[in-house]
Amino acid sequence: KTLQIEQSRLQIILDAINEGVYIANRNYDIEYANPVIEKEFGPVNGRKCYEYLGDRQDVCPWCKNPEVYSGKSVV
């Protein structure tokens, strides 16, 4: 129950941010896109982040997902 409350709070915060925010898992599936992103790019509809944001068929060469999911800090 506490986890659900915290997830709800986090979503409220992310939804209120005036900048585009998205969360992609290690398989590049978009798990969350805030209203700013969806206003700019439309509904996610199950697309991978590189398809949705970059109109690409392959992972973006500058993608930091592998580093992030391996525990490295990235900037």
C-alpha distance (Angstrom), angle and dihedral (degrees) to the residues before:
residue distance angle dihedral
K1 . . .
T2 3.82 . .
L3 3.81 90.5 .
Q4 3.81 90.9 53.2
I5 3.80 90.7 51.3
E6 3.81 91.4 49.9
Q7 3.82 91.9 47.4
S8 3.79 89.7 50.6
R9 3.81 91.1 50.3
L10 3.78 91.6 48.9
Q11 3.79 91.9 50.5
I12 3.81 91.0 50.5
I13 3.81 89.5 52.6
L14 3.81 94.4 46.3
D15 3.80 91.6 46.2
A16 3.81 90.1 54.0
I17 3.83 96.6 51.6
N18 3.81 112.8 108.3
E19 3.81 92.8 -143.5
G20 3.78 127.5 73.8
V21 3.80 113.5 -90.8
Y22 3.78 127.8 178.5
I23 3.78 136.2 166.8
A24 3.79 121.3 -146.2
N25 3.78 124.7 -174.9
R26 3.79 125.4 -134.0
N27 3.83 89.5 -85.1
Y28 3.83 90.3 56.4
D29 3.81 92.3 -110.7
I30 3.79 111.4 146.0
E31 3.78 107.5 -122.2
Y32 3.80 95.6 176.1
A33 3.79 137.2 12.7
N34 3.78 120.7 178.6
P35 3.82 122.4 -132.9
V36 3.81 92.6 -96.9
I37 3.82 91.1 59.1
E38 3.80 93.3 44.4
K39 3.82 91.3 48.2
E40 3.79 89.5 54.2
F41 3.83 100.0 38.8
G42 3.82 104.8 19.9
P43 3.81 128.1 -127.2
V44 3.80 116.1 -15.7
N45 3.83 93.6 -132.7
G46 3.81 94.1 -173.3
R47 3.80 96.2 -59.9
K48 3.78 123.0 148.4
C49 3.82 115.1 -108.6
Y50 3.81 92.2 -109.0
E51 3.82 90.6 52.3
Y52 3.77 94.5 44.1
L53 3.80 101.2 42.0
G54 3.79 102.3 24.9
D55 3.81 103.7 28.1
R56 3.81 86.1 -129.0
Q57 3.79 133.4 142.6
D58 3.81 93.9 -148.0
V59 3.79 136.6 43.9
C60 3.80 112.5 -76.1
P61 3.81 111.5 -101.7
W62 3.84 90.3 -129.6
C63 3.83 94.3 50.5
K64 3.81 114.8 134.9
N65 3.83 96.7 -165.3
P66 3.82 95.2 105.1
E67 3.81 91.6 51.8
V68 3.80 93.9 44.0
Y69 3.81 93.6 49.2
S70 3.79 91.6 46.8
G71 3.81 89.0 58.3
K72 3.80 99.4 -104.6
S73 3.79 123.2 139.2
V74 3.78 113.5 -120.2
V75 3.78 134.9 -172.0
